Amino acid sequence: MTQLQVQGAAAKAASRILATAGTAKKNAALEAIAQILTQRQDQWLAANQQDLEAAQRAGMRSAMLDRLKLTQARVAGIVDGVRQVAALPDPIGRVDRMETRPNGLVIGRRRVPLGVIAMIYEARPNVTVDAAVLCLKSGNVCILRGGKEAIHSNRTVVELMRQALRSVGLPEDCISLVQETSRESAAELMHLNEFVDVLIPRGGAGLIRTVAKEASVPVIRTGEGVCHVYVDSAADLDMAAQILYNAKCSRPSVCNAVECVLIAQDVAEPFLEKALPLLDQHHVELRCDPEALALLGQRGVPATQADWDAEYDDYILAVRLVQDAEEAISFINAHGTGHSECIVTSNYFTAQRFLDAVDAAAVYVNASTRFTDGGEFGLGAEIGISTQKMHARGPMGLEELTSCKYIIYGEGQVR
């Protein structure tokens, strides 16, 4: 057996134990993780500094360095997320349907773990903890395969979490990390059907599309974020400017950041007058269609066709003028990735039309797309944001990491 097959077999064995461990035991493990991350955060931060220095030497751009970076405040937020997950109701064992059939059989449906969840993701070490604790609370074992950029951070935090598991009497293999970050290790994980029940990719569009195309293990697609803000002719333009600024500039490297603004033509000039001073604070590059370029002049650059489908993960924004909400809806449905979309308007009926017609996991009226997040949605954390339509859609918390089994009570019935 290869090393990854050995790891998969250990994970499968651990899943049999974790599936029936009970809420108290899982919560004890989560509290142990929260404590060890707090007590040993200096060790984790030191490992993260190694990753940051290597990334800087390799020329990683600043927005991606921000994704990689841990601070004491970020660690505190991660620990708080662990405790939020511990406080959430345990979905495992919940019976969400029970009925008696005409033949006397009593048939119910009970929530159960998916089993072994593998995850391939990129340079965000907080994802390592989010994924591990959500899997743990929902009774799932996880095999984590992060990117080379965060390898020191990931090795350290996974070892800390494994120590926490041992301290409460759960198998350490409930959480494991693929130690090698080569393409070969990712490819092998994609085909580890004997041991892995579900594979979740989280990262850029290239990673997600590759996994979806190549994997033989069942895949839940997450994270491709070509998100839009549409500024309607009935928008509060000050509000719209603030929403766009937050959605683009608060953290441009994440998947719920906006990549394209669509502006109703009859408010384009006054809106841009309000938005530009905010965007200029971060020197946002504006890639414009001809109509927007005519208003912006040298402040913008001409957009190419590729810009309407681009996930920049940077201080770059595509700008396009549209006639009305219907044109905006058509454009979003043609070029969006089904992640998060926003309309800014004071017209109730236009807002409802946008909510009904836009095909995305999260659709906002008068609020930033940056709220598409497990913590903000009350899920404690998320293992990813699903952009598909089967089983899970939007931020994936505990409920989305479960399946079901039917339970049937009889009194000797035969067919």
C-alpha positions as CSV (number, residue, x, y, z in Angstrom):
1,M,0.0,0.0,0.0
2,T,1.1,3.6,-0.6
3,Q,1.4,6.0,2.3
4,L,-1.8,7.7,1.3
5,Q,-3.6,4.3,1.2
6,V,-2.3,3.6,4.7
7,Q,-3.6,7.0,5.7
8,G,-7.0,6.3,4.1
9,A,-7.3,2.9,5.8
10,A,-6.6,4.5,9.2
11,A,-9.2,7.2,8.5
12,K,-11.8,4.7,7.6
13,A,-11.1,2.7,10.8
14,A,-11.4,5.9,12.8
15,S,-14.7,6.8,11.1
16,R,-16.3,3.7,12.6
17,I,-15.5,5.0,16.1
18,L,-16.3,8.6,15.5
19,A,-19.7,7.9,13.9
20,T,-21.0,6.6,17.3
21,A,-18.9,8.7,19.7
22,G,-21.7,10.8,20.9
23,T,-22.1,14.6,21.3
24,A,-20.4,14.9,24.7
25,K,-17.2,13.2,23.5
26,K,-17.1,15.3,20.3
27,N,-17.6,18.5,22.2
28,A,-14.9,17.5,24.6
29,A,-12.6,17.1,21.7
30,L,-13.5,20.5,20.3
31,E,-12.9,22.2,23.6
32,A,-9.5,20.4,23.8
33,I,-8.7,21.8,20.3
34,A,-9.7,25.3,21.4
35,Q,-7.5,25.1,24.4
36,I,-4.4,23.7,22.7
37,L,-4.6,26.3,19.9
38,T,-4.8,29.0,22.5
39,Q,-2.0,27.6,24.7
40,R,0.3,26.8,21.8
41,Q,-0.5,29.6,19.4
42,D,3.1,30.8,19.4
43,Q,4.1,27.5,17.9
44,W,1.5,27.9,15.2
45,L,2.4,31.5,14.5
46,A,6.1,30.6,14.2
47,A,5.3,27.9,11.7
48,N,3.1,30.4,9.8
49,Q,6.0,32.9,9.7
50,Q,8.1,30.3,7.9
51,D,5.4,30.0,5.3
52,L,5.1,33.7,4.9
53,E,8.8,34.2,4.5
54,A,9.0,31.4,1.8
55,A,6.0,32.9,0.0
56,Q,7.5,36.4,0.0
57,R,10.8,34.9,-1.5
58,A,8.6,33.2,-4.1
59,G,7.0,36.5,-5.1
60,M,3.5,35.9,-3.8
61,R,1.4,39.0,-4.3
62,S,0.1,40.9,-1.2
63,A,-3.5,39.9,-1.4
64,M,-2.6,36.2,-1.4
65,L,-0.1,36.8,1.4
66,D,-3.0,38.2,3.4
67,R,-4.9,34.9,2.9
68,L,-1.9,33.0,4.2
69,K,-1.1,35.2,7.2
70,L,-2.0,34.3,10.8
71,T,-2.1,36.8,13.6
72,Q,-3.0,36.6,17.3
73,A,-6.3,38.2,16.5
74,R,-7.0,35.7,13.7
75,V,-6.1,32.8,15.9
76,A,-8.4,34.1,18.5
77,G,-11.2,34.3,15.9
78,I,-10.4,30.7,14.8
79,V,-10.6,29.5,18.4
80,D,-13.9,31.3,18.9
81,G,-15.2,29.6,15.7
82,V,-14.2,26.2,17.2
83,R,-16.3,26.9,20.3
84,Q,-19.2,28.2,18.2
85,V,-19.2,24.8,16.4
86,A,-19.1,23.0,19.8
87,A,-22.2,25.0,20.9
88,L,-24.2,24.1,17.8
89,P,-26.8,21.3,17.9
90,D,-25.4,18.0,16.9
91,P,-27.2,16.9,13.7
92,I,-26.1,13.2,14.0
93,G,-28.9,10.9,15.2
94,R,-31.7,13.4,14.6
95,V,-34.7,11.8,13.1
96,D,-36.3,14.3,10.8
97,R,-39.2,12.1,9.6
98,M,-41.2,9.2,11.1
99,E,-44.4,7.8,9.7
100,T,-46.5,4.6,10.0
101,R,-47.3,2.8,6.7
102,P,-50.6,1.0,6.1
103,N,-48.9,-2.3,6.7
104,G,-47.8,-1.2,10.2
105,L,-44.2,-0.6,9.4
106,V,-42.8,2.5,11.2
107,I,-40.3,4.2,8.8
108,G,-38.0,7.1,9.9
109,R,-35.1,8.9,8.4
110,R,-32.1,9.6,10.7
111,R,-29.1,11.9,10.1
112,V,-25.7,10.1,9.8
113,P,-22.2,11.2,8.9
114,L,-20.9,11.1,5.3
115,G,-17.9,9.1,6.6
116,V,-14.4,10.1,5.4
117,I,-14.2,13.5,3.9
118,A,-11.1,14.5,1.9
119,M,-10.3,18.1,1.2
120,I,-7.9,19.7,-1.3
121,Y,-7.4,23.4,-0.7
122,E,-5.0,26.2,-1.1
123,A,-3.1,28.7,1.1
124,R,-5.5,29.6,4.0
125,P,-4.4,27.8,7.2
126,N,-7.6,28.7,9.0
127,V,-9.4,26.4,6.6
128,T,-7.5,23.5,8.1
129,V,-9.1,24.1,11.5
130,D,-12.6,25.0,10.1
131,A,-12.7,21.8,8.1
132,A,-11.4,19.6,10.9
133,V,-13.8,20.9,13.6
134,L,-16.9,20.8,11.3
135,C,-16.1,17.3,10.3
136,L,-15.5,16.3,13.9
137,K,-18.8,17.7,15.2
138,S,-20.7,16.1,12.3
139,G,-19.1,12.7,13.0
140,N,-16.9,12.7,9.9
141,V,-13.2,11.9,9.7
142,C,-11.2,14.2,7.5
143,I,-8.1,13.8,5.3
144,L,-6.7,17.3,4.6
145,R,-4.4,18.2,1.7
146,G,-3.4,21.8,1.8
147,G,-1.0,23.6,-0.6
148,K,2.7,23.9,-0.3
149,E,2.5,27.6,0.6
150,A,1.0,26.7,4.0
151,I,2.6,23.4,4.7
152,H,4.4,24.4,7.9
153,S,1.3,26.0,9.3
154,N,-0.8,23.0,8.4
155,R,1.6,20.4,9.8
156,T,1.8,22.2,13.1
157,V,-1.9,22.8,13.6
158,V,-2.9,19.3,12.6
159,E,-0.4,17.8,15.0
160,L,-1.9,20.0,17.8
161,M,-5.4,18.9,16.9
162,R,-4.3,15.2,16.9
163,Q,-2.9,15.7,20.4
164,A,-6.2,17.1,21.5
165,L,-8.0,14.1,20.1
166,R,-5.7,11.7,22.0
167,S,-6.3,13.7,25.2
168,V,-10.0,12.9,25.2
169,G,-9.7,9.3,24.0
170,L,-10.7,9.7,20.3
171,P,-8.5,8.2,17.5
172,E,-5.9,10.8,16.3
173,D,-6.7,9.6,12.7
174,C,-10.0,11.4,12.9
175,I,-7.9,14.3,11.6
176,S,-4.9,13.8,9.3
177,L,-2.9,15.8,6.8
178,V,-1.4,14.6,3.5
179,Q,2.3,15.4,4.2
180,E,3.3,15.8,0.5
181,T,2.0,18.7,-1.6
182,S,2.8,17.4,-5.0
183,R,0.4,17.0,-7.9
184,E,0.8,13.3,-7.5
185,S,-0.5,13.3,-4.0
186,A,-3.6,15.3,-5.1
187,A,-4.2,13.0,-8.0
188,E,-4.0,9.9,-5.7
189,L,-6.4,11.4,-3.2
190,M,-8.9,12.1,-6.0
191,H,-9.0,8.4,-6.7
192,L,-8.9,7.0,-3.2
193,N,-12.4,5.5,-3.6
194,E,-11.8,2.6,-1.3
195,F,-11.5,4.9,1.7
196,V,-12.9,8.4,0.8
197,D,-16.6,9.0,0.7
198,V,-16.6,12.7,-0.4
199,L,-14.0,15.0,-1.8
200,I,-14.3,18.8,-1.4
201,P,-12.0,21.1,-3.3
202,R,-11.6,24.7,-2.0
203,G,-9.6,27.3,-3.7
204,G,-9.3,29.0,-7.1
205,A,-11.2,28.1,-10.2
206,G,-8.4,26.1,-11.7
207,L,-8.1,23.8,-8.7
208,I,-11.9,23.3,-8.5
209,R,-12.3,22.5,-12.2
210,T,-9.4,20.1,-12.2
211,V,-10.7,18.2,-9.2
212,A,-14.3,18.1,-10.7
213,K,-12.9,16.8,-14.0
214,E,-10.3,14.3,-12.7
215,A,-11.7,12.8,-9.5
216,S,-13.4,9.4,-9.4
217,V,-14.4,10.1,-5.7
218,P,-17.7,12.0,-5.4
219,V,-17.0,15.8,-5.4
220,I,-18.8,18.8,-3.9
221,R,-17.7,21.8,-5.8
222,T,-17.0,25.0,-3.8
223,G,-15.7,28.4,-3.9
224,E,-15.5,29.8,-7.5
225,G,-16.4,33.4,-6.9
226,V,-17.1,35.6,-9.8
227,C,-19.5,37.8,-7.8
228,H,-21.4,41.0,-9.0
229,V,-22.9,44.1,-7.5
230,Y,-25.7,45.6,-9.6
231,V,-26.4,49.3,-8.9
232,D,-30.0,49.9,-9.9
233,S,-31.4,53.2,-11.2
234,A,-33.4,53.3,-7.9
235,A,-30.4,52.8,-5.7
236,D,-29.3,54.9,-2.8
237,L,-25.9,55.8,-4.4
238,D,-24.1,56.5,-1.1
239,M,-25.2,53.1,0.1
240,A,-24.2,51.5,-3.2
241,A,-20.7,53.0,-3.0
242,Q,-20.1,51.8,0.5
243,I,-21.4,48.3,-0.4
244,L,-19.1,48.1,-3.5
245,Y,-16.1,49.3,-1.5
246,N,-16.7,46.7,1.2
247,A,-17.4,43.9,-1.3
248,K,-14.2,44.7,-3.3
249,C,-11.7,46.1,-0.9
250,S,-12.3,44.6,2.6
251,R,-10.5,41.4,1.5
252,P,-10.2,41.0,-2.2
253,S,-8.5,37.6,-2.2
254,V,-11.6,35.7,-0.8
255,C,-14.3,34.0,-2.9
256,N,-17.1,36.3,-1.7
257,A,-15.4,39.4,-2.9
258,V,-17.0,41.2,-5.8
259,E,-15.2,41.1,-9.2
260,C,-17.6,43.0,-11.4
261,V,-19.9,46.0,-10.9
262,L,-22.9,46.5,-13.2
263,I,-24.3,50.0,-13.2
264,A,-27.6,51.3,-14.6
265,Q,-26.7,53.8,-17.2
266,D,-28.9,56.6,-15.9
267,V,-27.1,56.7,-12.5
268,A,-23.6,55.7,-13.7
269,E,-22.0,59.1,-13.6
270,P,-23.2,60.2,-10.1
271,F,-22.5,56.7,-8.8
272,L,-18.9,56.6,-10.0
273,E,-18.3,60.1,-8.5
274,K,-19.2,58.6,-5.1
275,A,-17.5,55.2,-5.6
276,L,-14.1,56.4,-7.1
277,P,-12.7,58.1,-4.0
278,L,-13.3,54.9,-2.0
279,L,-11.8,52.6,-4.6
280,D,-8.9,55.0,-5.0
281,Q,-7.9,54.3,-1.4
282,H,-6.7,50.9,-2.6
283,H,-5.7,52.0,-6.1
284,V,-8.3,49.6,-7.6
285,E,-7.7,48.9,-11.3
286,L,-10.9,49.4,-13.3
287,R,-11.4,47.3,-16.4
288,C,-14.3,49.0,-18.3
289,D,-16.6,48.4,-21.2
290,P,-16.6,51.3,-23.7
291,E,-19.5,53.1,-22.1
292,A,-17.9,53.1,-18.6
293,L,-14.5,54.0,-20.1
294,A,-16.1,57.1,-21.7
295,L,-17.1,58.3,-18.2
296,L,-13.8,57.3,-16.5
297,G,-11.3,58.3,-19.1
298,Q,-7.7,57.5,-18.1
299,R,-8.9,56.3,-14.7
300,G,-10.0,53.1,-16.4
301,V,-8.5,50.6,-18.9
302,P,-10.4,48.8,-21.6
303,A,-11.8,45.4,-20.6
304,T,-11.3,42.3,-22.6
305,Q,-13.8,39.6,-23.1
306,A,-12.0,37.5,-20.5
307,D,-12.5,40.2,-17.8
308,W,-16.3,39.4,-17.6
309,D,-15.5,35.9,-16.4
310,A,-12.4,36.6,-14.3
311,E,-11.9,35.9,-10.6
312,Y,-9.1,38.4,-9.9
313,D,-8.5,37.8,-6.1
314,D,-6.9,41.3,-6.2
315,Y,-7.7,45.0,-6.3
316,I,-9.1,44.8,-9.8
317,L,-12.7,45.4,-10.7
318,A,-14.6,45.0,-14.0
319,V,-17.0,47.8,-14.7
320,R,-20.0,47.6,-17.1
321,L,-23.0,49.8,-17.8
322,V,-26.4,48.2,-18.4
323,Q,-29.8,49.4,-19.4
324,D,-31.8,48.0,-16.5
325,A,-32.2,45.1,-14.0
326,E,-33.2,42.7,-16.7
327,E,-30.0,43.2,-18.6
328,A,-28.0,42.9,-15.3
329,I,-29.8,39.6,-14.5
330,S,-29.1,38.1,-17.9
331,F,-25.4,39.2,-17.6
332,I,-25.0,37.7,-14.1
333,N,-26.6,34.4,-15.1
334,A,-24.3,34.2,-18.1
335,H,-21.0,35.1,-16.4
336,G,-21.5,34.4,-12.7
337,T,-20.3,31.2,-11.0
338,G,-23.4,30.8,-8.8
339,H,-21.8,32.1,-5.7
340,S,-23.0,35.5,-4.4
341,E,-24.8,38.3,-6.2
342,C,-26.1,41.7,-5.0
343,I,-28.6,44.3,-6.1
344,V,-28.6,47.8,-4.6
345,T,-32.1,49.3,-5.0
346,S,-34.9,51.0,-3.2
347,N,-37.5,49.5,-5.6
348,Y,-39.2,46.5,-3.8
349,F,-40.4,44.9,-7.0
350,T,-37.1,45.2,-8.8
351,A,-35.4,43.6,-5.7
352,Q,-37.9,40.7,-5.7
353,R,-37.4,40.1,-9.5
354,F,-33.6,40.0,-8.9
355,L,-34.0,37.5,-6.0
356,D,-36.3,35.3,-8.1
357,A,-34.3,35.4,-11.3
358,V,-30.6,35.4,-10.3
359,D,-29.2,31.9,-10.2
360,A,-26.8,31.8,-7.3
361,A,-26.3,30.3,-3.9
362,A,-26.7,33.6,-2.1
363,V,-28.5,36.7,-3.5
364,Y,-28.4,40.0,-1.6
365,V,-30.5,43.1,-1.6
366,N,-28.7,46.1,-0.2
367,A,-25.9,44.3,1.5
368,S,-22.3,43.3,0.7
369,T,-21.5,39.9,-0.8
370,R,-18.8,39.5,1.9
371,F,-21.4,38.1,4.3
372,T,-21.5,34.8,2.5
373,D,-19.7,32.9,5.2
374,G,-20.5,30.1,7.6
375,G,-19.9,32.2,10.7
376,E,-22.0,35.1,9.4
377,F,-24.8,32.7,8.5
378,G,-24.8,31.3,12.0
379,L,-23.2,28.0,11.1
380,G,-20.2,28.5,13.4
381,A,-17.7,28.0,10.5
382,E,-17.8,26.5,7.0
383,I,-16.0,23.8,5.2
384,G,-16.6,25.6,1.9
385,I,-19.3,27.5,-0.1
386,S,-21.0,25.1,-2.5
387,T,-21.8,26.5,-5.9
388,Q,-23.6,23.4,-7.1
389,K,-27.2,22.5,-6.7
390,M,-27.2,18.9,-5.4
391,H,-27.2,18.1,-1.7
392,A,-25.6,21.3,-0.5
393,R,-25.6,24.9,-1.7
394,G,-24.1,28.0,-0.2
395,P,-22.0,27.9,3.1
396,M,-21.6,24.3,4.2
397,G,-22.0,23.7,7.9
398,L,-22.9,20.7,9.9
399,E,-26.1,19.9,8.2
400,E,-24.5,19.7,4.8
401,L,-21.9,17.2,6.1
402,T,-24.5,14.6,6.8
403,S,-26.4,12.0,4.9
404,C,-29.3,9.9,6.1
405,K,-30.3,6.3,6.7
406,Y,-33.8,5.0,6.9
407,I,-34.7,3.2,10.1
408,I,-37.7,0.7,10.0
409,Y,-39.5,-0.8,12.9
410,G,-41.7,-3.8,12.3
411,E,-43.7,-6.5,14.1
412,G,-43.0,-9.5,11.8
413,Q,-44.2,-8.0,8.5
414,V,-43.1,-9.9,5.4
415,R,-43.6,-9.0,1.7
